[in-house]
Amino acid sequence: MTTAAKIEFKASAQFNPVFRPVNEWRGRYRILKGSAGSGKSVNIAQDYIAKLSDPAYTGANLLVVRKIEETNRDSTFAELQAAIYRMFGPYADRFWKVNLNPLALECKITGNRIIFRGVKDQRQREKVKSITFKNGKLVWIWCEEATELLSEDVDILDDRLRGNLNELNPNLYYQITMTFNPVSATHWIKGRYFDKADPDVLAHHSTYKTNRFIDPAYFRRMERRKEEDPEGYRVYGLGEWGELGGLILTNFEVHDFKTGKDNFDAFYYGQDFGYNHADAILGVGWKDGEVYICSEIYVFEKDTEEIISLAKQNKVDQRIEMFCDSAEPDRIKTWSKAGFRAYPVKKEPGSVKAQIDWLKGRKIHIHPSCVNVLKEVQQWKWKKDPTSGLYIDEPVEFMDDAMAALRYSVERLRRGSSIEVLK
């Protein structure tokens, strides 16, 4: 049995049958929407490693894209590396070369390479346009968390896949793969790839229920979510497009703009503290009566000192007021001692609704680099009355950490000089 055949045999035992049509598809677009835990990203990583290790695909190279380049390290890069170790076991180093800076993977059998990029701004988009490989061509692109991307980001990537492949290797083909949770029915991906038939598109759907490798505890957790958060379960449990009804904020636009503080009439930070759920810090500008969300820090399982260090690395300006959740006075004091102008937002009956009403009355601009803000705003909804089925004036308290930071960030604007802060 050849080396390639051995690789294929070992890999095939680890694939979910639901993804067989995906892995056999040779059309230009593979668009995979699904629930959390459906195994779609694991499958794609294994599919690419199997193909890039196979001499039949010599000359193929893969570009992996997320909106923020740095997020590849702990997601796509880690997933592909894990696939290599699953498929090659203790002999992985004989078959694949791993480079950590910059992130890259190279198959020693075929010479095929995998590189990682982001498209958060024009500079990074230009870098994508100039990608070349010493051996072969760029033939495959994987967009993970594809709902983070703008349609123009994908257009730039799509334009990179061109030219005759027959002289290089007639077995090669151009293809873009997208994997994502379908957070919003208004997303451009739905209109482009799901709402109309296209012979070049394979639109695929999967859930945790079709993942034969899912562990029983995770399965039970998702089933509990069905009862506790029916709206969220539609997206993250069933992999269905998020409903349009009940969205709290619809007055937003995602586009590039200058994020420097000098470009605004006023600038503030908002922070929602978290550990098991996200700790979110937003930099928010105010200009001509409109709100501009310029930057985000969004991290899990980090203590206050670690987040302060991260804020300094990300050039959070210590001279600018930062409004925080008043339920964590000790954390606020720690930030103040570190030199930040951190103040608690006073909570009163109806204050959350008042903050939301204020935000709903202004246009909100979101910079494309704020991927977690975008993810949350597309699914931040009002609760439904279980008896009447009508929406009530109370937000669903799930995946709303960036939204809380946004609410806090506008308190100086909303309340002006009447705001009470800790001096």
N, C-alpha and C positions, 0 to 999 in steps of 0.2 A: 504493500500500500504506500503511495507517495506521501510526502510530508503534507501536501495540500489536502489530500483525501483524509488523512488522520485528523487534521485540524477541523475539516468540515464535519467529520463523524462526531468528534467530541463536542463541537459547538451545537450540532443539531439536537443533542439530548437536553440542552438547556433552554430551548426556545419554547415560548407559549404558542400552541397551535393557532390561536387567534391572529397571530402576526404573520402567518405564512404568506398570505397574499401581499402583505407589505414588503416582505423580504424578497419576494419574487418579482415585484413590480419594476419595470425598466422605463416607465414614463418619466416625464420631466419633474413632476411634483408628487411627493408623498406627504400628505397632510394628516397628522395624527392628533386628534383630540381625544381626551379621556379623563377619567377620574384620577384622583391621587391614588397611588398604589396600583395602578393598572399594569405597570411594567413596561410602558411604552418606551421610556428613555433607556432602561436596561436592555430592551430588545434592540433598539437602534444602535447602541454602543456595541453589542455583540455582533450584530449584522455587519457593521463597518469593520470591526477587527477581523472577522472571518474573511471578508472579501479582500481587504487590504493585505492579508497574509497569503492570499491565494495567487500563485503565479499567473493564473488565467486573467487576473486584473492588473498585471504589471503596467506601470505608467499612470495609475490612478492616484490622485492626491485629494485629501479631504480638508476643507476649511470648516471649523466649528465656530459658531457665532452666538454670543449673547449680547444684549444691549450694552451691559457694563463688562468690559473685558476681564476685569479682576475676578468676577463671579464664576468664570470658567474653572478656576483652580479647584474649588470645592464642589463642583457640580459635574460638568461634562468631562473635564480632564480626569477627575477621580473615577467617574463611571467607566470611561474607556480603559483606564489603567486596571480597574477591577476586572473588566472583561478579559484583558490580557492574562491576568493571573488565574482566572477561572478556567480559561481555555488551554493555557500552557503550563499551569502549575509551577513546580520548582524549576522548570526550564524556560520560564518567561524571558529571562535576561539573554538567553541564547537567540531568541527570535525577535525581540523588540528592544529598541534603544529608547530610554526615557530621558528627556531633557527638561529640567525644572525652570531654567531662566535663559531665554524665554521658554514658555511651555511648548513642548513639541514631542511627538512620538514618531518613531521611524521603524518600519519593519525591516529586519536584516535579511529576510528571505527575498523580498521583492524590491526593496528600496523605496516603497511607497511611504508617504509622510502624512501626518496630521498636524495642523497648526491651529491656533486659537486667536480670535480677534474680537473686538467690540466695535460698536457703531454709535457711540453715544453723542458724537459731535462731528462736525465737518472734517476735522483733521483725521479722525479715525476712519471716516468713510473714504477719504482720499487714499489712505494707506491700503485699504482693501482693494482699491482699483489697481494698485501696482504690484500685487502679489504674483510672484513667479516661483517655479520650482526647478531645481537643477536637473531632476529626472522626471519626465512625464509632464502632465498638465493638471490643473485644477479641474476636476470633473464632478466632485460631490460637495455639497454644502449642507451642513446640519445646523438649523436654527432652533436652539433649545429655549424654552419659555418664549415662544414666538410671539405671543400677545404683547410682549414688551416692545416689539419692533414697530416702527412706522412703515406704511406701505412703500414709501420712498427708499427706506433702508433695504427692503427686499428687492426692489427694482434695481438698485445698484448691484446687489449680489447676483441677481438673475443675469444681468448684462455681462458678468464675468464668465459665464458658461457659454462659450462659443468657439467655433472652429472645427475643422474636419478631424475626426479621431481615427479614421481608418488606417492612415499610415502609421500612427503610433501603436494602436492596438484595436482591431475591429470589434473586440469584445467589450470595449468601454462605452459608456453612455453618460450623458449629462443628467444630473438630478439634484433637486433641492428637497430636503426633508425638514418638516416642521413638527415639533412636539410641544404640547401645551395643554393647560386646563382651560376650558372655554368660559372665561369669567363673565363675558358680556355679549348679549345678542346684537349689540350695536357695533361690535368690532369689525374692522374692515376684512379680516380673514374670512369671516362667515360669508360676507357678500361676494368675495372674490372666488372662493374655493368650494363653498358648500351649497350656495343658493342656486347654482346653475350647473348643468352637466357639462363636462369638458373631458374629452378623450385623453388629455395629457395629465389629468389629475386623478390620483387615488385619495379619496377622502375617507379616513378610517376612524372608527370609534371603538373604545375599549373601556372597561371598568375593572375595579378591584375584584369583582366577581368572576371575571374571566382569567384572572392571574392564578395559575395553578401553583405558583410559588409563594403566595401570600400566607403569612403566618396567622394562626387562629386568633391571637390577641388583637392583631390589626383589624381583622375582619369584624370582630366583636365591637371594636372601637368605632368603625364606620357605621355599623348597625345602630349603635347608640346615638350617633350623630343624626341619623334619620329622625329620631324622636326629638332630640334637643334643638336641632337647627335645620328644619326641613328645607329652607331656602338654600343654605350653604351646601346641604347634601345633594341638591340637584346638580351643582357644579362639581363638587369634590368627591361625591359618592357615585353619582350616575353619569358624570361626564357630559351633562347637557348644558346648552347655552344658558347663561344667566338670564333670568327674566328681566324685562324692561320695567315692569311695574314696581313701584315702591322705592325706586332709587332716590336717595336723599339729594345728591348733587348731580345736576345735569348741565350746569352752566360752566363747563370747563372746556379748555382747548389744549391740546398737546402740540407743542412746536418749539423750535430753537429760538432762544433769545439771549441777550447778554445778561449774565448772572452777577456781574460785579455790583457790589453794594452802592457804588457811586451812580449807578444807572437808575436809582429809585428815589422817590421822595422820602421814603422811610424804609427801614429794614429791621426785622426782629427774628428771633429764634423761638421755636416752641419745642418742648420736650415732654413726651409721655414715657414715664419710667416703666421698665419691664425687665424680666429675667427669663422666665419660661415662655412668656409671650414677648413680642419685640419691644426693645427700647428704641424709640423713634425720635430723632432730632431733625427738624426742618428749618431751613433758612428761607424766610418769606419776605418778599419785597412788596412795596405799595407804590403805585404810580398811576396818576390820572384816574383815581377812583377804582382801580382794578388790582387784584391780588395776583402775585407772581410767586409760584413755588420754585425756588431756585436750586435747592440742594437737599439731600437727605442722608442721614446715617440711620441704618436700620439693622440692628444686631440682636442676637439671642444669646442667652446664657453667658453674659459678661457682667462682672461687678462694676461698681461705680468708678473705681480707679482705672479700670481697663477702658471704660467708655470715655472718660476724661482724656486719657492718652490718645484714644482714637480721634476725639474731637480736635485735639491740638494738631495731630497729623493731618487732619482734613481742613486745617486752617479755619476752624470756627473762631470768629473774632470775639475775644474776651471782653471787648469794650461795649459790645452790643447787648441789649437786654434779652434775656432768655426767660420765657414764662413756662412754668412747669406745673405738674400735678401737685396740688397742695396736700394730698394725702401722704406724701413722702417728705416730711420736713427734714429728716436726717440727711437724705440724699441732697436736698437743696443746699443745706449747710456745707456739705462736702464740696459741692460745685463752687459755692461762694469762697470757701477757703482756698480753692485752686485758682482763684482769680477771675472767675466768671461772674457776670452780673445776673445771677440766677434768682428768680422771684417766684413765689407761689401764685397761682391763679385762684382767686377766691371763688369757692363753690357755693352757690345759693340755689334755692328752689327755682327751677325753670331756667337756670343758666345755660345748660346744654342746648335747650331749644332756642334760646336767644342767640347763642353763638351760631347755630345752624341757620337761623333766619337771616342773620347778618351776612353769612357767607352766600346764601342763596340769592341775595340781592345784589351781588357783585359778580362780574366775570372773573373766572379763575384761570390763570395760565399755568400750565405744568411743563417744566423742562423735561425733555425726553430721558434725561439721566435719572430722573426720580421714578424708577420703575415700580417701587413698592407703593408709592403714593398712587400711581396709576392703577395698580392692581387693586388697591383698597377702594378707591373712589368708584370703580366700576361695579362694586358689589356691596357698597355701604347702603343699607336699606332700612326702611321703617319696619317695625314689628307688625305682625298680623294678629288681629284678635282671633283666637282659635274658635270662638263661637260664631261670630258674624263673618269672618273671613276678610274684614276690612282692615286697612292699615291704620295704625294709631301713631300718635306723635311721640314715639319713643324708638330710638335707634336699636337695631340688633347689635348686641355687644359681642361681636366676633370679628376678628381681623380688622380692627378699627384703631390700631395704635398710631398710624400716621395721621388718621383723621382727627384723633384726639390732639396730637401735636399741632395740627393745623388750627384747630379750635383755640388752643392756648396762644398760638403765635399772633393771632389778630386781636387779642384782648386790649392792648394799648390803643389800637385803632378803634375798636368797638366802643370802649369806655372812656377813652381820652384821659384827661387829667384826673378823673374820678377813680381810676383804678387804684386799688390798695396793694402795695407791694411791701415786702420785707426790707427794711433798711438796716 
